[in-house]
Amino acid sequence: MSAQTSHHDSDALPTETVDVVVIGGGAAGLNGALMLARSRRSVIVIDSGTPRNAPATAMHGFIVLDGTPPPEILGRGREQVRQYGGRITFGEVAAAEPSAPSADGDLRFAVTLADGRALTARRVLVASGLRDVLPEVPGLAEHWGHSVLHCPYCHGYEVRDEPIGILATGPLSIHHAWLFRQLTGDLIYFTRGTDLDSETRARFAARGIRVVETDVREVVNDTDGALVGVRLTDGTLVERRVLAVTTRMEARAEGLDGLKLPMEDLPDNLGRRFASAMAGTTEIPGVWVAGNATDLAAQVGAAAAAGALAASHINAMLATADTDAALAAAAAQKATG
């Protein structure tokens, strides 16, 4: 699931080679760009305008900014990046790949956008985020980010004491149940064909979590379009105001095949991410990854912090490359002088 936000002001792509291109204009990408711009690096952010949290009315769980609408956070982030000379352009990446190195051997990457625009960068920070894949239950997707939730920390407090249903998708849904039980005393676990062992059933019973084995056929709304429950395959309507579901989370990789970044599948069909190591480094020299593209469970604060850490590492590597180039140039001048 992703939603298109309004197109923000878009800066022109630079004609000169930039130090860093950041692919993704969410918390990780913008915070990475901010750190790089403050280090006087030339940086441009390619923003598709489809943040994961676009359907949500507010972002929670991040001190100081708790309760702020996501578009406001991103808008302020773009302003701050530009304040230090960073550039942000609206567009979709169609291709990104290594290109011929510079004369002094420094890395180069070519990035082409879907509309044909292109740029060259010395380093790449992938902060493309992820896409949530919901179970195929009719009527579920239209409530995503409002009455259909995935994170008890992001939006759980706002639905406290409501009748909540867990739509099981796998083993992690059991963990989901414990967390949402903390928020409400009226919780139903819809197994949807998944297994529950006797110990888990006993623990559910001890916490007053009801279990429904009959499969869910569809989500039911009232005449105003508000979620009122789920209809089971036997026709029974089970009233619920909120549904919690563990999604399959997939890193957004469109247009990035040319970077040949390794990817990893997480267990229990939880998702697929870009593999990374310390500070977002990858097996591909010159390419870093930060935020939900590599850490599927990261909330906004963690994603922003990861972007900042990756950016500091990129800046340090560029500083070394700059010094190596200066040293080589001095040696060449001395040899010819």
C-alpha positions in Angstrom: 0.0 0.0 0.0 1.2 3.5 -0.8 -0.5 6.8 -1.4 0.5 9.7 -3.6 1.0 13.0 -1.9 0.8 16.4 -3.6 3.7 17.3 -5.7 5.9 19.7 -3.8 8.2 22.3 -5.4 10.9 20.5 -7.4 14.4 21.8 -7.9 16.2 21.4 -11.2 18.6 18.5 -11.6 22.2 19.7 -11.5 24.3 19.4 -14.6 27.5 19.0 -12.7 28.4 15.8 -10.8 27.1 15.9 -7.2 28.7 14.4 -4.2 25.6 12.3 -3.2 22.3 11.4 -4.7 19.7 10.4 -2.1 17.0 8.1 -3.5 13.9 8.6 -1.3 12.4 11.7 0.3 11.2 10.3 3.6 12.6 10.7 7.1 15.8 8.7 6.4 16.5 10.4 3.1 15.8 13.9 4.3 17.8 13.5 7.5 20.7 12.0 5.5 20.6 14.9 3.0 20.5 17.4 5.9 23.6 16.0 7.4 25.4 16.0 4.1 24.3 19.5 3.2 25.5 20.8 6.6 28.8 19.2 5.8 28.9 21.3 2.6 28.4 18.4 0.3 26.4 18.8 -2.9 23.4 16.6 -2.4 20.2 16.1 -4.3 17.1 14.1 -3.0 15.0 12.2 -5.5 11.5 12.1 -4.0 8.8 9.9 -5.5 6.1 11.6 -3.2 4.7 8.3 -2.0 5.7 8.0 1.7 4.7 4.9 3.6 2.8 6.9 6.2 0.9 9.1 3.7 -2.6 7.6 4.8 -2.0 8.5 8.4 -3.3 11.7 10.0 -0.5 12.0 12.5 2.9 10.5 13.3 3.4 9.2 16.9 6.2 7.9 19.0 8.8 10.5 18.2 9.5 12.9 21.0 8.8 16.6 20.2 7.1 15.8 16.9 4.5 13.4 18.4 1.1 14.0 16.8 2.5 16.0 13.9 0.9 15.2 10.5 3.4 13.4 8.2 3.1 16.0 5.4 4.1 18.7 7.8 7.2 16.8 9.0 8.3 16.1 5.4 7.6 19.7 4.4 9.7 21.1 7.2 12.4 18.6 6.4 12.6 19.7 2.8 12.8 23.3 3.9 15.7 22.5 6.2 17.6 20.6 3.6 17.3 23.5 1.2 18.3 25.9 3.8 21.8 24.4 3.7 22.0 24.2 -0.1 20.6 20.7 -0.6 18.3 20.2 -3.6 15.1 18.1 -3.8 13.5 17.0 -7.0 10.2 15.2 -7.5 10.4 12.1 -9.7 10.7 8.3 -10.0 14.0 6.6 -10.5 14.0 4.5 -13.7 17.6 3.4 -13.5 20.6 3.7 -11.2 23.9 2.1 -11.9 27.7 2.5 -11.7 29.3 4.5 -14.5 32.9 5.1 -15.6 35.0 6.5 -12.7 36.5 9.9 -12.8 40.0 10.6 -14.1 41.5 10.2 -10.6 39.6 6.9 -10.1 36.8 8.2 -7.9 33.5 6.3 -8.2 30.6 7.6 -10.3 27.0 6.6 -10.5 24.4 7.4 -13.2 20.8 8.0 -12.2 18.0 8.4 -14.8 14.5 9.4 -13.9 11.3 8.1 -15.5 10.9 11.4 -17.4 14.3 11.1 -19.0 16.2 13.5 -16.7 19.6 12.2 -15.6 22.4 13.1 -13.2 25.8 11.8 -12.1 26.8 11.4 -8.4 29.9 10.2 -6.6 28.0 8.3 -4.0 24.4 6.9 -3.5 22.2 6.7 -0.4 19.2 4.5 -1.0 16.4 5.5 1.3 13.5 4.3 -0.8 11.4 3.0 2.0 9.1 0.0 1.9 5.7 -1.0 0.7 3.1 -2.7 2.9 1.3 -5.7 1.3 -2.0 -6.3 3.0 -3.9 -9.6 3.1 -6.4 -10.0 0.3 -9.5 -9.3 2.3 -12.2 -7.3 0.4 -12.7 -3.9 2.0 -9.5 -4.0 4.1 -7.3 -1.7 2.0 -9.7 1.3 2.1 -9.3 1.7 5.8 -5.5 1.4 5.8 -3.8 3.9 8.1 -7.1 4.7 9.9 -9.2 1.8 11.2 -6.7 -0.8 9.8 -3.4 -0.6 11.6 -0.1 -2.5 11.8 1.8 -0.8 14.6 0.6 -0.6 18.2 3.3 2.0 18.9 2.5 4.3 15.9 -1.3 4.4 16.3 -2.3 2.1 19.1 -3.0 4.7 21.8 -5.5 6.4 19.5 -7.7 3.3 19.4 -7.4 2.4 23.0 -10.4 0.7 24.5 -12.0 0.1 21.1 -13.2 -3.4 20.0 -10.1 -4.6 18.1 -9.7 -7.6 15.8 -6.3 -9.2 14.9 -6.4 -10.6 11.4 -3.7 -13.3 11.6 -1.2 -13.6 8.8 1.4 -15.8 10.5 3.4 -16.4 13.7 4.1 -12.7 14.3 0.4 -12.0 14.6 0.5 -13.8 18.0 3.0 -11.2 19.2 0.7 -8.6 17.8 -2.1 -9.9 20.0 -0.1 -9.4 23.2 0.7 -5.8 22.2 -2.8 -4.8 21.3 -4.2 -6.6 24.4 -2.3 -3.9 26.4 -4.5 -1.3 24.6 -8.0 -2.9 24.9 -9.9 -5.4 26.9 -12.0 -6.3 23.9 -9.7 -8.2 21.5 -10.6 -11.0 19.1 -8.0 -13.1 17.2 -9.2 -14.2 13.8 -6.9 -17.2 12.9 -7.6 -17.1 9.2 -6.3 -20.6 8.8 -3.1 -20.1 10.8 -2.1 -22.5 13.6 -2.5 -21.8 17.3 -0.9 -24.3 19.6 -2.5 -25.3 22.9 -0.1 -23.2 25.0 -0.9 -20.1 23.0 -4.6 -20.8 23.3 -4.3 -21.1 27.0 -2.4 -17.8 27.2 -5.0 -16.1 25.1 -7.7 -17.4 27.3 -5.9 -16.2 30.4 -5.8 -12.7 28.9 -9.4 -12.7 27.8 -8.5 -12.8 24.1 -11.2 -14.5 22.1 -10.4 -16.8 19.2 -12.5 -17.1 16.0 -11.6 -20.0 13.7 -14.1 -19.3 10.9 -12.4 -17.5 8.1 -13.0 -13.8 7.3 -14.8 -13.1 4.1 -14.9 -9.3 4.0 -14.7 -6.1 5.9 -18.1 -4.5 6.6 -18.8 -0.7 6.7 -21.8 1.3 7.9 -23.7 3.7 5.6 -21.1 6.4 6.2 -18.2 4.2 5.2 -16.9 3.6 8.7 -15.6 0.1 9.6 -18.1 -1.8 11.8 -16.7 -5.3 11.7 -15.9 -8.3 9.6 -18.2 -10.9 7.9 -17.2 -14.5 8.3 -17.5 -17.1 5.6 -20.6 -18.5 7.4 -22.3 -15.1 7.2 -21.8 -14.1 10.8 -21.0 -10.4 11.4 -18.4 -9.9 14.1 -18.5 -6.2 15.2 -15.1 -4.5 15.4 -14.1 -0.9 15.2 -10.4 -1.5 14.5 -8.5 -4.2 12.7 -4.8 -4.9 13.3 -2.8 -6.8 10.7 0.9 -7.8 10.2 1.7 -6.8 6.7 4.3 -8.2 4.4 6.9 -5.4 4.1 8.8 -5.1 0.8 11.7 -2.6 0.3 11.0 -0.4 -2.7 13.5 -1.5 -5.3 12.0 -0.1 -8.5 14.7 1.3 -10.8 17.5 0.1 -8.6 18.4 -3.2 -10.3 21.5 -1.7 -11.9 23.1 -1.2 -8.4 23.0 -4.9 -7.9 22.3 -4.5 -4.2 21.9 -7.8 -2.3 18.5 -8.4 -0.8 17.3 -10.7 2.1 14.0 -12.4 2.7 12.9 -12.3 6.3 11.4 -15.4 8.0 7.7 -16.2 8.2 7.1 -14.3 5.0 7.5 -11.0 6.9 9.2 -9.2 4.1 12.2 -8.5 1.9 14.8 -5.9 2.5 18.1 -4.6 1.2 21.0 -6.2 3.1 23.2 -3.7 4.9 25.9 -3.5 7.6 27.2 -0.9 9.9 26.1 2.7 9.1 24.1 1.4 6.1 27.1 0.2 4.2 26.4 -2.4 1.5 28.5 -4.9 -0.6 28.5 -2.4 -3.4 31.2 0.2 -3.0 29.8 3.7 -2.9 26.3 2.7 -2.1 24.6 3.0 1.3 21.1 2.1 2.5 19.1 3.6 5.3 15.6 3.6 6.8 12.8 1.2 6.1 14.4 -0.1 2.9 16.8 -2.1 5.1 15.2 -1.9 8.6 11.6 -2.9 8.0 10.5 -2.3 11.6 12.1 1.2 12.0 9.7 4.0 13.0 10.2 7.5 11.9 12.7 8.4 14.6 14.8 5.3 13.9 14.7 5.8 10.2 15.8 9.5 10.5 18.7 8.5 12.8 19.8 5.8 10.3 19.8 8.4 7.6 22.0 10.7 9.6 24.4 7.9 10.5 24.8 6.7 6.9 25.3 10.3 5.8 28.1 10.9 8.3 29.8 7.7 7.0 29.4 8.8 3.4 30.9 12.2 4.3 33.9 10.6 6.0 34.5 8.3 2.9 34.3 11.3 0.6 36.7 13.2 2.8 39.2 10.4 2.4 38.6 10.2 -1.4 39.1 14.0 -1.6 42.4 13.8 0.3 43.6 10.9 -1.8 42.9 12.8 -4.9 44.6 15.9 -3.6 47.7 13.9 -2.6 47.9 12.3 -6.0 47.5 15.6 -7.7 50.3 17.1 -5.6 52.6 14.2 -6.3 51.9 14.5 -10.1 52.6 18.2 -10.0 55.8 17.6 -8.1 56.9 15.0 -10.6 56.3 17.3 -13.6 57.6 20.4 -11.9 
